[in-house]
Amino acid sequence: MAENGEFSFKSKSSGRNGLPKIQTQKPRNDVCHDDSGPTVKAQTIDELHALQKKKSAPSTPIHPGTPFSPKTEEERQKQQLQSISASLASLTRETGPKLVKGDPARKTEGQKLTHVAHPDYFTPAISLSDSALKFTHVLYNLSPAELYEQAIKYEKGSFITSTGALATLSGAKTGRSPRDKRVVKDKTTEDELWWGKGSPNIEMDEHTFLVNRERAVDYLNSLDKVFVNDQFLNWDPEHRIKVRIVSARAYHSLFMHNMCIRPTPEELEDFGTPDFTIYNAGQFPCNRYTHYMTSSTSIDINLARREMVILGTQYAGEMKKGLFSVMHYLMPKRQILSLHSGCNMGKNGDVALFFGLSGTGKTTLSTDHNRYLIGDDEHCWSENGVSNIEGGCYAKCVDLSKEKEPDIWNAIKFGAVLENVVFDEHTREVDYIDKSVTENTRAAYPIEYIPNAKIPCVGPHPKNVILLACDAFGVLPPVSKLSLAQTMYHFISGYTALVAGTEDGIKEPQATFSACFGAAFIMLHPTKYAAMLAEKMQKYGATGWLVNTGWSGGSYGLGSRIKLAYTRKIIDAIHSGSLLKANYKKTEVFGLEIPTEIDGVPSEVLDPVNTWSDKKAYNDTLVKLAGLFRTNFEVFTNYKIGKDSKLTEEILAAGPIF
């Protein structure tokens, strides 16, 4: 027997299989106990679970050198809930909803069910609604891990893929609904915004907006829980915008966590009242009998109230692009140009902007391992330089492969959201070729998931402004140097040509024009943005370029796609500055300045007329495309707003002449 222990193996009697019997010696209090390891400091399983997670709180000042006195947890929660209650307040009742922080499924974690409302509100004695009798749980700025748990537990169609991303479904809508996006037309916006033919702004009145807002707020307040994100737009701290997103789905909360700029705990301390609020009640339809409604979907922006309401669509891209539209209004008011572009920076600090519609190579050409990525989609150009509006990337996933897009492929890991993709039911490996749900499969991930991202996402003033076109007619040169007037003309035009099937099965090019390379999101008239672009290019010495990534030697079906290797050589020559020193000649009709030689690119390719064997067909096609440009531009020629916004003769003269 052991001298002081409870167990002994020294017994001479043997047990089963010849092993010695274990004999126990009872301690003095006649109770055996296990002293093989220390015990936990918990009396119940709930206490044990509570020990598993520790509280996180801000510990450093936002501004270096300033003293930091952290608020108590109670003060912090009270301030946040007061602000959120004010956001969720109905306009027909005096108080905001009763809010409590945390998941309603975890009521054992010490939640205090106290009504938190704005201090100026009072609780009415009569006219109480059912929603005023209940508490709404607020899940505030949850981490990706917490949002994964919420999505997988409560949202059908949510799964973890083999690489750790969260696969989700956006419901019936798998893309944006531009015809259902409306802007309140009031005395201010009537004069400031672009309305009418060609404009993306569909009008609604203030009353209809408030009807839809009330419907969204009532829906959100009827739920047991809502997700609230307080985040930022614009990496330039001087011109940062505070946004609040109230949503009903973990998927939407994680999407916006990735796409907006993520605040530190210290920045949340002083967040205060947001500059703009989104009410995403996308699971609930709008009322078809409401004035202006044409379907069960409505995305409504009220610039005076700084609010956006989403009803009848769960597609998360509506939030991203809705905020982009808002930035297209707010930023120009500060003399800051908002741009639908990619942006990268060389090791020497030379910045390039890339504009281009879908299929022009904007993502491919702006992603360059020899350069830093400032952003892939939305930017601002202010007196401080360029800055990314977003905190993440929203990449197309259709036909994605590791070989073609290694950076995007590797970014689809834990924390990333995958929309509407198809995956193996057992291995959870995603099949990016499968379009069973939609062709518009997407991934949303934080920009720091890209290895060569520049954090913070800001840079000096651009040296080069590159307008990309995929010309399937095959008549635009691979590269042209543009004058300021030509840059404005082609920026306003926003041209590319898609290859679309015709009724009899023959495929032919189809011209597409999108003003400012993002007509669906602009708020002001395109000439406003073009004038600001020209002004900044002139002030900071930037050069405009038109780069054709489309066809050469004939239109689609006859010619061939310009080799990506040639386009990369052209872009490299733009970045290095060597293309500025080249010799140039002028083309007919479009009057474009084209270089006579570029290192690594065959000289005959640089002038499209050389690559066509049928010169008459070339001239006919050139004039045809010029006519399409002229017809498209007629929308802008007589536009007047204020006293001085009529297009100048100089810009009109920069278009094709034939």
N, C-alpha and C positions, 0 to 999 in steps of 0.2 A: 504494500500500500504506500502511496505517496504520503510524505510527512504532513503536509498541510493541504493537499489537494483533495478533490472529491473522487478522482478516478485513479485506478491502478491496473496495470497490465501484468503484475507479478504473481498472479494466481497460478497455482500448479494445476488446478482443474481446467480442462479444455472445453471450448464451446464447439460450434459447428465447424466442420472442415479442419479440425485440429487447431483452430485459432484460440489463443488464451481468452478466457472470459474477462469482460470488463466489469469490475466491481465498483460500486459507488459508495462513498462514505458521506453520510448526511452531515451537513454543518450543524452547528449548535442550535440554530433556530428551527431545525427540522424541515427546511425548505431547500430543495435543490435549485440552483440558478446557473445560467449560462454566462461564464465570464470570459468567453472566447474573444470578445471585442467590446468597444465602448457602445453604449446604447444612445439612440437619438433623443434629442430634447423635445419630445412631443408626446402628448397623452392620447391624441386621436389621429386618425388618418388625415382629417382636414388640416390639423396643425402641421402634420408632416408635409403635406402639399404646400402649405403656406411658407414653410422654411425653404422650399425648393427655389423660390423666386425672390430676389431682393429688389428693393425700390431703387429707381434711378432718378436722380435729380440734378439740375444744373449746378455746377461748382466753379465755373470760371466766368469772368466778365465778358460781355460782348465786345466792348471796346477796350483794347489794351491800356493799362494805366488807370482805369476807373475802378473804384472800390466796388466790391460785389457783396450785397447782403441778400442771400437767398430768401425767397418768401417761404412761409410754411406750406406744407402740402395742402392744408385746408384753404389757405388764402389763394393759392394758385388755382385749385380746382374751382373755387367759388367765382373767381374772375373769369376763367375760361367758360364756365357754364352760363354766367350772366350774359356774356357776349354771344354764345351760341343760341341761348334762349331768345335774345333779341333778334337774331337772324331768322329764327323759325317762328317768330310771332305772326299770327294772322293779322291782317289789316282791319278786320272787323271786330276783333276782341282786344281788350286792354292789356292782356298779359301774354307773355310767351309761354310755351309748354313747360310742364314740370320736368326737369332733367336730372338724371343721376348718371354718374360716370361708371362705365364697366359693362361687362357682358351680363345680360339678364339670366343666363344659365349658371352664373357663378355668384349666387346671392350670399354664399357663405363667407365671402372675402371681405366682410366688414363694410358694406356699402351703407351710407346714410341716406335714407329716402327723405330728403328735405327739398322743398320747393325752392328752386333757385330761379329768380326772375330778375329783370333789370330793376335797379333800385327806384327808378321813377315810376314803375308800374304799380298798380294796385289790383287786388283780387276782387272782382265784382261779386256782389252777393246773389245776383240773379243771372239768367241767360248763360248758365254753364253748359258747355258741350260735353259729350262723353270723353273726348280726348283731354279735356281739362281735368278729369277725375283720375287720370292715369299718369304714370311716370314713363318717360321715354329715356331709354338708356343710350348714352352717347359713347361711342367707341372712337376715341380722339387720337388722331395721328398714330395709329397702330404701326408696329414694325412689320416688315414683310412676313416674318415667321408667324406673328399673331394673325395676320390677314390670311395666310395659307390655312391656318387652323379653322378660321371662320368660313372660308370658302368651301373647304373640303367637307366640313360638318354640315353646313346649311344650304349650300348652293349646288343643285344638281348640274352635272356636266363639268364639275371641277375635279381635276386629277393632277398628280405630280408626274411629270414625264421622266424619262430615264436620265436626263441631264440635270434634273432638279427644278425645271421651270414649272409654273402653274398653268396648266391648260384649261381654258374656259370657253364658254359659249356666249355669244352676244344675242341669242334669241333669233327672232324672225328677221331682224335687220342686220346685215353683215357688212354694211357700208353706210356712208353718210346719206342724208336725205335733203339735198340742197333745195328742193322745191317746198320743203316743209320748214325751212329756216326763215324766221321773220324778225324784223327790227321795228321797234316802236317809232312811228313818225310823229314828231311833235314840232313845236315852233323852232327849236334849235336844230334838230336833225333834218328838218325839211330843207333848210338852206345849206347845211354842212355836208350831208351825205350824197352819194351818187344814187339817183333813182332813175327808173325808166329803162329804155331799151339797152340791153347789154349788161345792165347792173345785176349783181347777185342779191341786192337788198330788196326783199319783198316786204311791203309795209303792213303794219298792224297798228291799231290805236291803243292808247294807254289803258282804256277800260278792259279790252280783251286780254291784254297782258296780265292785268290784275286778276281777272277771272281764272286764267291759267295758273298764275302764281298761287292763288288761294287753293286751287285744286291740288297742286303739287305739295304745298305746305301741309294741307290737311291729310294727304296721303302719308307723307313722311311722319307726321305727328301721330298717326294711327298705328304705326309700327311699334314693336317692342324695343327696337334698337335702330339707330342710324349711325352711319360712319361719317365722321367729320375730319377733313384734312385742312389744316392751315399751312399754306406754302407760299412760295414766291415765284414771280416771273421776272426775267431779265437779270443776268449775272452782273450787270453794272450796278454797284450798290447805290449810286446816286439816283438812278432811275428805276429802282426796283418797285414792283407792284405786289401788294399783299392780296392773295386770293384764298377764299374759303370754299370748299366743295362739300356739300351735304348730299350724301347718297345712301341708297338702300342696300347696295351690294359690296361685298368685300372685293370682288373683282374690280369694280370702279375705283374703290379707294386705293388698291394696290397700283392700278394703272396710273392714277394721278400722282401717287407717291413717286413713281418712276419718272413721269413726264414733266412734273414741275420741279422747281429747285427745292431741295429738302432743307428745312431749317434745323439749326442746332437746338438743343434744349434751352440754351441761353437766349437764342433769338426768339423762341416761343414765349419767353418771359415777358417781353415787351411787344408782343404781336399786336395786341389791341384790336381795334375794329378793322375788318378787311376793307380793301379798296374795291373788291369785286366779289360777288357771291354766286355760286352755281347751285341751283336746286335740281338735283337729278332724281326725278320720279319716273324714270324711263319704263319701269314695269307697269305703270298705270297709264291708260290712254287719255288723250284729251277728249273733250265732249264735241262730237261731230256737229252738234247744233250751235256751237259757239261761233260767233261772227268770225270770218276770215279762215276758219278751219276747212281744209280740203281733204283731210284724212284723219286717222286716229293718232298721227304723229305731229308734234309741233316742237320746234326748238326756237325759243323766243328770247331776244336780247332787248333789254331796256337800258340804254346808255345813261339816261338821267338818274335812274335808280341804281345803276351799276349792278344789275342783276341779270341772270340768265336762268331760264326755266326749261327743263327737258321733260317731255311727256311722250310716251308711246314708242320709244326706241331705247334699247339697251346697248347700242353700239358705242363703245367708249370714245371713239375718235371724234364724236360730236363735241365732247368737252374740250379736247385738245384744240380743235379747229375753231370752236366757239371763242375760246380765249385768244386765239391768234387774231380773229376778227376784231375783238375788243382792243388788242394791242395796235392794230392798224388804225384805230380811231384815237386812242389815248396818246400814243407816241408822237405822231405828227403835230399834235397840239403843243408838244415840248420841243418842236423843231428836230425831232429824232425820226429818222427814216426806218420804217419796219419793212423787212424783206423776207420773201419766201425763197430762201437760198441755202446752199451749203457753204461752208466757210472753213478754210484751212490756213495754216501759217508755216512758213519755212523756218529753218534753224536760225536764219538771220533776221527774223521778224517781219518778213514780207508776207502780207495777207492777200488772199484771193477769195473773191465771192463767185459762186457758181449758181447760175440760174438755169432752170430747165424743167420742162414738163415730164410726165412719166415716160420712161423709155428712152430718154436722151442721154443717159449715162451720168446724171448728176451725182448719184451716190457713189458709183464706181470711180469717177474721176476725182471727186473731192476726198475719197478715202485713199490716202497715199502714205505708205510706210516711211517715206522720207520727210514727211511733214506732219505737224501737229493738227489734230482735228479740233476745231473750235465748236462746230456743230453741224448737223446734217440737214436742217430744215427751216428753222425760224431764227432770224437775227435782227438786231438793231444797229444802226450806224448813227452815233451821236458825236458831240464835240470831243468825247473821250476816246473814240475809236469804235471798234465793233464788239458786240457782246451777243452771246447766245440767249435767246428768250427762255429756253427750256432747260430742264435738268436731265433729259433722257433722249432716247432715240426710238422712233416708231418705224420699224423696218418691214418691208414686204417679205413674206416667207415663201411665196409660191416658187417651186423648183429650186429652193435654196440648197446649196451644196457647200461642203467644207472647202473644196478646191477653189470654187469661184468667189465665195465671200467668207473667208476664214474668220474675219473679225466679228461679223454678225453671227456666224455659226457658234463661235466660242462664247459670245455674250448671252446666249440662250441657256442660262444656268439658274441656280437658286436665286429667287428675287424677280426674275423676268416673267412677264405675262405672255402667254401664247394664245391668240384668239382664233377660234374656229378651225384649228388644225385637226388632222386625223392621225391616230396613233395605234400601235399594236396593243390589243386589249391585255396581253400578258406582260410583254417586256416594257411597254409604255414608250417604245421608240417611235418618234414622230416620222410620218411619211409626208415629206414636204411636196411630193409630186401629186398626192391625192387631193383632188379638189371637190370631194363629195359634199362638203358643207358650203364652201365658197371658193372662188379664185382669190378673193381678197383676204388671205390668211396673213396675220400680222404678229410681230413680236415687239413688246415695249420693255425697255430695260434702261437702267441708269447709265448716263454717258460715261461714267468712270469704268464701266465694263469694257470699253474700247481701250486697248493698251496705250495708244498714242494720243489719247484725248488730253487737251490742255485744260488743266484745272487750276484756278477758276477759268471759265470759258470766255475769256476776253482777249482782245488783241488790238494792235495799233490800227491806224487808218489803212484801208485796202490800197494796194498798188495796182491790182488788176480786177476788172469786172468782166466775167466770162459768161456770155449768153450762149447756151447750148441749144441746138436744134437737130432733130433727127429728120433730115430732109429726104423723104422717100421718093421725091420727084427727081433727085439726083442732080440739081442744077446749082445749089449753093456751094461755094468753095469750102474746103476743109477748115480754113481759118481766114478771117478778114479782120483788119484793124479798123475800128470804127471811130468816126468823129463824135463829138458830144451830141450833135443833133441826130446822127445815125443811132447812137446808143439809146437815146430817148425814143426814137421811132421804133426800134426793134424791141425795146423793153415794153413799150405800150402794146405792141403787136403780140408778143409772147407766142411765137410760132413754133410748131412742130408738125410733122405729118405722120399719121398712123397708117398702118396697112390694115384695111378692113375688107371683109368679104362682100361682094355685091350679089345681087339676086341670082345671076346666072352662073355663079361660082367662080368668076374671074376676080382676082384680087388686084385692086388698084389703090394708089395712095389717096389718103383723105386728109386735107389740111385741117389743122386744129389751131385755133388762136385763143389764148387765155391772157387777158391784160395783166401786165406786170408779172407774168409767169405764175399767177395765183389769183385769177379773177374771182374764184368762189369765196375768197376771204377778205378782199379789200372793201373798205367802207367809203373812202373818198373817191373822187373821180381819178382815173389812172394818170391823167396829166399832172395831178398834184404830186404823186409819188415820183413820176418821171422828172419833174422839175427839181425836186429835192435831190434825186440821184445825180442829175447833171451838176447841180450846185456843189454837192459834196465832192464829186469827182474832180471838178475844176479847182476847188479850194485845196484839195489834198493831193492833186496830181496823179489821179488814177487813170488808167487806160482801159478803154472798152474793146472787147473782142467778140466776134461772132464765130462760134465753132460748130461745124456741121459734123455730127457723128453718124449721119445716115448713108445715103447711097452715092456712088460714083460710077461714071461710065454708062449711065442709063438709069431710068426710073426702076422702081421695085419690079423684079421679074426679068429685067434686061441687064441692068448693071449689078454691081456687088457692093456689099456694105464696106465702108471705109474701115481698114484694119485698125483694131484697137491699139496695136503697137504704134501705128502712125499718129493716132490721136494723142497717145501718151507723150510721144516725142514733141508734138506741137505744144501740149500743156507744159512740158518741161521747159521748152524754149520761152514760153510766156513767163513762167516763174523766174527763170534765170535772168531775164531782161535781154537776152540775145536777139529775140524776135523784133525788138524795137529798133535794132541796128540793121535789120535786113533791108534789101531793096524792094520797092513795092511798085505794082502797076494797078490800074483801075479797070474794073470789069464794066461791061455794058449793062444797061437796064437798072440794076440795083446800085451801080456806082460804088462798089466795094473795093477797098484797098487790099490787094492780096500780095503776099511775099513771093519772090521769085525762087527762093530756095530756103530749105530748113534742113539742118543736119539730121540724117536718118530717115528723111521722107523723100521719095522720088519726086523730082521737080515737076514732071508732067501731071502728077496727081493734084498739085496745088491750084491749077486752073481747070475747072470742070469741063470747059469746052474741049480741052485736049483729050479727055478720056472718052468722049462720045464719038463713035464712028459715023453716026448719022447727024451731021451738023444742023440740018433743017429741023430734025426732031428735037434737037437740043434747044434751038431758038424758039420753037413753038411751045415747048414745055416751060422755058424760062418766062416767056410772055404770059403763059397761063398762070403760073405761080404769082407773077407780078400783079396780075388782075385780081387774084384772090386776096393779096395783101391790100390792094387799093379798096376793094369792096369792104373788107373787114374794117379798114380805117375810117370809112365814112361815118361810122357811129361817133367818132371822136372829133371830127373836123369842125363842127359848128357848136361845140359845147361851150357854154358860158356859165361861170359861177362867180359872183362878185364882179369886180371891175377888170381884172387883168388875167383871167384864166383861159382866154381863147387861145387855141393852139397857134403858135407862131408860124409864119411862112417858112421859116428856117427848118422846122421839124418836118413840115409837109414836103419840103424840097428834098429832105433826106431819104424819102421813100423811093420806090422804083419809078423811073421815067421811061415811058415807051409810047 
